[in-house]
Amino acid sequence: MDVNGETVKMDTAARIVDDRTYIPVRFVAEALGFEVDYLTDTNQN
């Protein structure tokens, strides 16, 4: 992934399914300057 001219390696690949490209949203959000965090106490089973 290219972020502001710098190559950043993602730990997962984009996928194409039924002519649609799916990308890992976390990497896009972080590239745009957002902070992404996982909250374990909000995960309900």
N, C-alpha and C positions, 0 to 999 in steps of 0.2 A: 504494500500500500504506500502511496506517495502522499506525504503530509508536508505542505509548504516547501516542496523541493527536497525533502528528506525521506529516504526509504525507511519504512517501518515494517518489521516482520510481524505478521499476524500468526497466532497459533492455531488457526482454523481457516479453512478455505471457503470461498464463495461457492455456491452451487447453482446450477441451472436445472430447473424442474418445470416441465411444460412451458417452455419458452419464457420463463421468468427467472431472473437472477436474484438469489437470496444471499444477503451479506450479513456478517456478524454485526449486529447493531451496536454492541458495546464498543467495538473499535471505531466505528464511525462517530459515535457520541464523544468518545475520548479525543478523537482527532479534531472535533469541533470545540473542544475545551470543556466539555461536561465532565463531572466527576461521577463515576458509576460505582455503586457499592451494593453488596448483597446483604440483606437483612435476614438472618436466620429466624428471628422471632416472629416474622410475618409469614413464614411458610407454613401453610396449613395443609394437613394430610387428610 
